Amino acid sequence: MEPWKRITTGDPVIEELQDNAEPIMKRVEQVPLMGGTLVKGQFLTATDPYDTHIFHGLGRAPEGWIIVRQRSRADIWDVQDSNRSPEKTLVLNTSANVTVDLWVF
């Protein structure tokens, strides 16, 4: 999400609108879920080695992740506590081979 930016217009109605919208937008920007990225078509394997490293592109350690599409039945969990490069990857394990789309934030 792009950060809130005021635009100087000289129009008092638009300036008042921006005055009212700014505190709301600042709060929305602080919601971690809004600063995420969609990672599509990730194949997770249940065969050894179990860890699947997914490059998330956040440039920081993720605060969480959500499965937004799962193409077959499987239990999926992360092992981020042992991830040596959380600012680059999300490490997931699965109970069965599955392809997923993830929202990483």
N, C-alpha and C positions, 0 to 999 in steps of 0.2 A: 504494500500500500504506500503510495506517495504521501509524504508529510503535508499537512495542511499549510496552505500558502495564501496569504491575503493579497488581494489585487487592489491597488489604488485606482479608483475610477472617478472620484469627485462627485459621484451621484450619492446623495445622502440616503436614499432608500437601500441601495446596494451596500453601502458602508454599514448601515444598521443591520441588514441581513447577515453580513459577515461577522459583526459584533456578536450577534445571537448564536451563530453557527460555530464560531471558533471554540468555545469551551466544550461543546459536544464533540466536535471533531478531534480535539486534543485527547479526550477520554477514549474515543474509539481507537486512536493510534496506539494507546497504551495496552490494548487487549492483545495478549500474545498470539492468539489464534489468527489475528489479522495480518501478522507478519510472516506468513508461510509461503510455501511453494508446493505446487502439484507435481508429483513424480509418478509418471504413468508407466504401466506395463512392466512392473518389476516381478521377475520370476524368482520365487523363493523355493529352495530345495530342501527336502527332508532327508537327504542322503549326506553321509559324512564327506567333507566337513559341513556341519549344520549352519554355521554362521553365514548369512548373506549380507554383504556390505553394500549399502545403497548410498551413492553420492547425492546429497540433498541440495547442495548449492546455496545454503544459507550464509556461509561465511562465519558461522558461530555454532555452538552446540545447540541442538534443538531442545525446546522445552517440552515438546510432546509430538505425537503423530496420531493420525486418524486414518483408518481404512475407508476410502470413499467408494471403492469398487473391489469386489473379491469374486473371482471367477469360478471357484470351487470351494468345497468345505474343507476347512483347516483351522486349527488353533494357531494363532500367531502371537509371539511375544518378543520383546526386545531384550538385549543383553548390553545395554548402553553402559552399565556400571563398569564393565570391563573393556569398553571400547577405548583404544589408544589414540584415536583421532576423531572425537565427537564433533569437532568444528567442521569436519569434512564428510563424515559418514554416519549413517544410522545402521545399526547392526540388528538384524532380525533373525529369529528362528521360527520354524513351523513344524507342525505335526504331519503335514502332507504337502506334496508339491502343489504349488498354487501361484497364480499370477494375480497381482494386486495393483491398484492405483492408491497412492497415499497422499494425504495432506500433511506435510511436515512443517511444524512451526516452532 
